Amino acid sequence: MKYPAPAIMGGDPFCDVFRALYDPHCYWKLTDPDYCISVMRGAYDGGCRAFDYSFPAVQEMFLRLRDSVGEPIVGYGNPTYLQGPMLNGRHLQFLRSRIISTYVKREGFMPDAIRRRVQDELREKTCMVFGFDLEAEPLSDGEIASIYLDEDVYQKRLDGIGESTYVLVGGTDADWLYSLGRGDIIARMAQVVRSRGQIPLLLCHYASTVLREADAQNLDVEGYFAPINQSWAWFDQESRQAVLSAKKPVTAFMAFACGGLRVSMRQAAEYLRDCANISGVLPSPARSSAF
């Protein structure tokens, strides 16, 4: 088993799709590739040797940095946006309200306590993870069975980050597919990554359910990425237990409370290492101020 790096610099603030979610004061700077590379270089000078990216434009920045330094640095490709899991020709990410409505309104997809909490409390409080339209129609059993992976779409996404050594598989699609009982699609995605000579890692947000399902499935990945952030991704005691019992190394993302822990970064990192069984951290620079 190849272990992921202990520190991986997040690349979302540098890409067009996700940049607006980060510090608005840095928005225009983050549209400048030279500035982005200077931030990456600062992380490198601080000891970081691993970098995450989702799209070709950020990969180009990574390659410029890689060409400018005198030692190997490692790329982590994160293609989890519109990457290929589909229903009736539509990306699952366009059907999020129907998917979440399915395991809130129908029994058997999530424990009753979680279903109630998502509907009553988390529908608005954690919009990025659980927010959904309460009026959305749940998926039928036939629709769930009809979800498929468009491998041409997936291969095209992987082509755009082809210089990455590691590929993060799943993301939000992993949360939904495991919740719907379709972990077979995630297993196929890991196989596709392996066939290209890259190393798959599972990325998810619902740690309490997905990590246990992946362990039971014996998913062919080298490790897991999960959020360790109570306010952003509802990291509760069940999630912590899933991380502690995971059969593979877990890397934390969204781990520093969106910048709120920067005054006690060392203590936060020590907690992740000593109390949460975390083998690595992926911080995003515009949120955590970790670099």
URZIBEL-V50137 format. One record per helix or strand of 2 or more residues. SS is the DSSP state (2 for helix, 1 for strand). FROM is the first residue (numbers start at 0). LEN is the number of residues. If there is no record, write none. Layout:
# URZIBEL-V50137
ss=(SS & SS)
from=(FROM & FROM)
len=(LEN & LEN)
This chain:
# URZIBEL-V50137
ss=(1 & 2 & 2 & 2 & 2 & 2 & 1 & 2 & 1 & 1 & 1 & 2 & 2 & 2 & 2 & 1 & 2 & 1 & 2 & 2 & 1 & 2 & 1 & 2 & 2 & 1 & 2 & 2 & 1 & 2)
from=(6 & 11 & 18 & 23 & 28 & 32 & 49 & 55 & 73 & 84 & 89 & 91 & 95 & 111 & 140 & 147 & 150 & 165 & 171 & 182 & 198 & 206 & 223 & 229 & 236 & 249 & 256 & 261 & 279 & 284)
len=(4 & 3 & 3 & 3 & 3 & 13 & 4 & 13 & 4 & 3 & 2 & 3 & 10 & 14 & 6 & 2 & 9 & 5 & 8 & 13 & 5 & 11 & 4 & 4 & 9 & 4 & 3 & 13 & 5 & 4)
